[in-house]
Each structure stands twice: as C-alpha cells, then as structure tokens.
Amino acid sequence: MTAVLKVGLIGCGNVVSYGHRPALTTLPDVELVAVADITPARLEIAKQWFGLADENLYADYRAVLARADVDAVVVTVPQQFRRQIVLDAFAAGKHVLSEKPIADSPAVADELLQAAEAAGLCFGMVHNYHFLPEYRQIKQLLSADTIGEVRVATLQYMSVIDYPGAKEYAADWRHQLTAGGGVLMDMIHAVYLAEWLLGQEAQQVQAFVDAPEYAHRQPKIEDLALVQIAFPKGYATIHMGWGEGVGGVDITGAEGHIRLHYKDYQTSGFNQPIELYSVDKSWKRTDHALENLPTHMDNIARSFTQLWANFADAIRDGTPMMAPASAGKRALELALGAYLSGVSGRTITLPLPTDHPVYLKGLLGMAEAEVWEHSTTKRVGIFGLRG
Ligand SMILES: NC(=O)c1ccc[n+]([C@@H]2O[C@H](COP(=O)([O-])OP(=O)(O)OC[C@H]3O[C@@H](n4cnc5c(N)ncnc54)[C@H](O)[C@@H]3O)[C@@H](O)[C@H]2O)c1
C-alpha cells in the first residue's frame, strides 16, 4: 500500500477553493493535516472545507512546519510573502509545492532553488495548466510530429478575468507593485506553456506593456502585455490582457498548424475549450475530441489533482516533476524580461545578468534599469515609473 503523504497548507485563499481543495480532498494517498493563515476568517473557512479540528489550524505558519507529521507544505500565500516561508520549510525538512510565480525576483527564486537542493527536498510549482486537457492534447500532437517543427506558437489571453483576492484578506493585492507584476505575472501560465510547447528555453524577449483598462485609476501595474519570445528554434507570442478580447491558441509548424479555441473565443482557464483541430500540409483538417469534464471548473480542479498526484509521486519515488521550481524561475525571468523590454524599448537577452537590478529586485528594480523616456510604461506610470 502507498504511504499517505501528509500535507500542511500555508495560505487559504481563493486558489484553494477551486484548486487545492478538490485535489486534497480527492487523492486517497494525500492527506491535509494542518492549515496556517494569518486571517482568522480564512482559517474558519479552512476548518469547514477540510473538517479539521481547531488544534490543526494556526495563525503562524511556523507551527505547521514544527509538526513532525507534516511531510510537505503547499505555499499559497501571495508571492511577496513566499521567500521566508519556503526557506523555513526547507530548513524544517519539508518538501514544498509553491504557487506561481515562484518569487518576486529571480535572485530570490535562485536562493530558494539552492535551499531545496542543499536540503535534498522536492520543490515543485503549481503550473497546473500543463494538466488542462487542451494543453496536454496539444503537447501530444506536437510530440507526435503532427505539424512538423514548431515555427510560431501564439497564445491569445486577451480576456483574462480580473478576479479579486479573498475579501476577508486584501482583495486588491494583485494591483499593487508588491505583486511583482500585473496580468502577465498573474497569468504566468502562458509563459511557462510557451516554453513547454516549444520544448526549449527562451533566448530573447521583446514586449509592449501598457495599462489601458485601468488608465482611469492611476494603475501601478500593467493590464496589457504583447510579448514576443525567441527560442533557439522557433518563436512564441503571448497577447495578454485583463479585458474582453479574444482567447485561444494557434500553432504554426513547418508542415501544418493547430488551432484551439474556447467557448465564445474566451481565454484559457476561464471557459471550456470547444474546438481543437490540426491541419496538415495538404490542408487536410483533423478534429480532435477534447477530453473535457462537464464544466471548465471541473477541468481546473482535475488539473490541480493531477499536479498533486505528480508532486506526491516525485516525493515517493523520484518521478520527474512536470513543473520543477527551475521552470518557475525561468518563467519569472521571462515575464520580467518582457517588462524590462517594455520599459527600455529594447530586446532583452535571457537569462538576465545576475547583477541586473531586475534580476536582484524584480519589478522594484525597474526604476533603476535603463528607462526609455518615451516608453508606454513611463507614460502611463506603471512599475513605479510615475513621475
Ligand atoms: N495556479 C493557479 O491557477 C492560481 C490561481 C489563483 C491564484 N494563484 C496564486 O496563489 C496565490 C494566492 O492567490 P489567491 O487568489 O488565493 O489569493 P487570496 O488573496 O485569495 O488569498 C491569500 C491568502 O493568503 C493568506 N496569507 C497572506 N499572508 C500569509 C502568511 N504570511 N501566512 C499565512 N497566510 C497568509 C491570506 O490571509 C489569504 O487567505 C498567489 O501567488 C497567486 O498567484 C494561482
């Protein structure tokens, strides 16, 4: 019989309700035994969701880390609070599953990766979009060489819904500089998916970054990012926005193309995918039945459950993690590179130099970087560049 993995949850916000909760209450060999949250009302909600006794609920995450029966923790606090919790978790000998983005700067991400390595513990990312049926199926089609070598992958994410955080905590935290970025950072899913679909690490990024949606309220972060990424072979474009625009995925290969779209052409994660087809070099179209559950929220819940199963297997028997923390660091650096391109008006080569202010401080380093005086980011005053 498989040993049960005992888990502590640190931060019980919205992502737990539709993601970690279904996973942690479904998998027979993963058991949630303790929760920490600084907001008492969220602890009360955790108690109801998971049926935990009061002695398993804590205001201070260190109490979860002090428990000998906890094998692993999932850190689901907003990213600006992740560093110390993750470092303390590794010091306490716990495996860590981290929500995305991994940290607020590549320097911190690197510090966390080194701590995991030194402790010999698993460090995984909640990059759950790998496990959505449409992306799994697209990846399978690419792996089966259905359209030949990938030339350009286009990820349209122009109708991301700007859901606030839990109302009992700080609902607007995503709109603050401390979030480390705006819609692109929040929907970093598209960034790691681009790398995964191309099967390579990005070499260069260039972007326009703007804030038209929230122009009326002196925005601090972007709500529109148009990103182009160059890989050693092939390219990806990401069009990302909080708004009402088009969603879907198009992939052009050397010998055909793949198209995916969602109900009403909405964006990944916010509605059900309804059509996936490939077209070969003789223009013959093949439709691929999507492995959907009844609703898109069911698909989301299943993606978290499959991700958790993969993380638990990695701890038990060394199964490779679909999303190791190193992928989290690369995605963070790529998103920040896109911001830096928007700020400087230049194409950015990756990885960033380790003494670059953006490598060291993330978004907060932008003001010390080279700022092109006519850049949109400066004009609209996001990223701390308001004059
Ligand atoms: N994988 C996904 O699809 C997905 C979806 C949504 C959010 N997220 C990520 O999950 C994280 C949380 O997002 P959310 O929407 O759930 O936020 P939220 O605002 O709804 O919840 C945050 C929770 O963290 C708690 N918290 C804050 N600081 C804490 C601390 N020091 N110790 C313990 N608890 C603390 C708050 O009280 C709150 O309950 C973010 O990093 C976000 O990017 C991922």
The ligand as a Tripos MOL2 file, in Angstrom:
@<TRIPOS>MOLECULE
LIG
   44    48     1     0     0
SMALL
NO_CHARGES

@<TRIPOS>ATOM
      1 N1         -2.4150   28.1480  -10.0720 N.am      1 LIG1
      2 C1         -3.4290   28.9530  -10.2750 C.2       1 LIG1
      3 O1         -4.1860   28.7770  -11.2110 O.2       1 LIG1
      4 C2         -3.6650   30.1130   -9.3440 C.ar      1 LIG1
      5 C3         -4.9150   30.7440   -9.2970 C.ar      1 LIG1
      6 C4         -5.0760   31.7950   -8.4020 C.ar      1 LIG1
      7 C5         -4.0310   32.2240   -7.6040 C.ar      1 LIG1
      8 N2         -2.8270   31.5950   -7.6780 N.ar      1 LIG1
      9 C6         -1.7000   32.0410   -6.8400 C.3       1 LIG1
     10 O2         -1.9730   31.6770   -5.4960 O.3       1 LIG1
     11 C7         -1.5150   32.6830   -4.6080 C.3       1 LIG1
     12 C8         -2.6940   33.1870   -3.7830 C.3       1 LIG1
     13 O3         -3.6880   33.7130   -4.6240 O.3       1 LIG1
     14 P1         -5.2180   33.8070   -4.1240 P.3       1 LIG1
     15 O4         -6.0060   34.2600   -5.2710 O.co2     1 LIG1
     16 O5         -5.6010   32.5510   -3.4480 O.co2     1 LIG1
     17 O6         -5.0510   34.9890   -3.0350 O.3       1 LIG1
     18 P2         -6.0620   35.3950   -1.8760 P.3       1 LIG1
     19 O7         -5.8520   36.8350   -1.6120 O.co2     1 LIG1
     20 O8         -7.4430   34.9140   -2.1910 O.co2     1 LIG1
     21 O9         -5.5440   34.5530   -0.6200 O.3       1 LIG1
     22 C9         -4.2990   34.7560    0.0020 C.3       1 LIG1
     23 C10        -4.3600   34.0620    1.3700 C.3       1 LIG1
     24 O10        -3.0590   34.0750    1.9470 O.3       1 LIG1
     25 C11        -3.1870   34.4050    3.3380 C.3       1 LIG1
     26 N3         -1.8970   34.8990    3.8050 N.ar      1 LIG1
     27 C12        -1.2560   36.0570    3.4740 C.ar      1 LIG1
     28 N4         -0.0640   36.1250    4.0900 N.ar      1 LIG1
     29 C13         0.0760   34.9980    4.8340 C.ar      1 LIG1
     30 C14         1.0880   34.4840    5.6960 C.ar      1 LIG1
     31 N5          2.2190   35.1660    5.9350 N.pl3     1 LIG1
     32 N6          0.8810   33.2820    6.3070 N.ar      1 LIG1
     33 C15        -0.2670   32.5950    6.1000 C.ar      1 LIG1
     34 N7         -1.2690   33.0340    5.2920 N.ar      1 LIG1
     35 C16        -1.1040   34.2190    4.6630 C.ar      1 LIG1
     36 C17        -4.3210   35.4170    3.3660 C.3       1 LIG1
     37 O11        -4.9030   35.5550    4.6490 O.3       1 LIG1
     38 C18        -5.2960   34.8030    2.3460 C.3       1 LIG1
     39 O12        -6.1750   33.8680    2.9560 O.3       1 LIG1
     40 C19        -0.8660   33.7470   -5.4920 C.3       1 LIG1
     41 O13         0.5200   33.5200   -5.5390 O.3       1 LIG1
     42 C20        -1.4930   33.5340   -6.8510 C.3       1 LIG1
     43 O14        -0.6470   33.9270   -7.9150 O.3       1 LIG1
     44 C21        -2.6430   30.5530   -8.5240 C.ar      1 LIG1
@<TRIPOS>BOND
     1     1     2 1
     2     2     3 2
     3     2     4 1
     4     4     5 ar
     5     4    44 ar
     6     5     6 ar
     7     6     7 ar
     8     7     8 ar
     9     8     9 1
    10     8    44 ar
    11     9    10 1
    12     9    42 1
    13    10    11 1
    14    11    12 1
    15    11    40 1
    16    12    13 1
    17    13    14 1
    18    14    15 2
    19    14    16 1
    20    14    17 1
    21    17    18 1
    22    18    19 2
    23    18    20 1
    24    18    21 1
    25    21    22 1
    26    22    23 1
    27    23    24 1
    28    23    38 1
    29    24    25 1
    30    25    26 1
    31    25    36 1
    32    26    27 ar
    33    26    35 ar
    34    27    28 ar
    35    28    29 ar
    36    29    30 ar
    37    29    35 ar
    38    30    31 1
    39    30    32 ar
    40    32    33 ar
    41    33    34 ar
    42    34    35 ar
    43    36    37 1
    44    36    38 1
    45    38    39 1
    46    40    41 1
    47    40    42 1
    48    42    43 1
@<TRIPOS>SUBSTRUCTURE
     1 LIG1         1 GROUP 0 **** ****
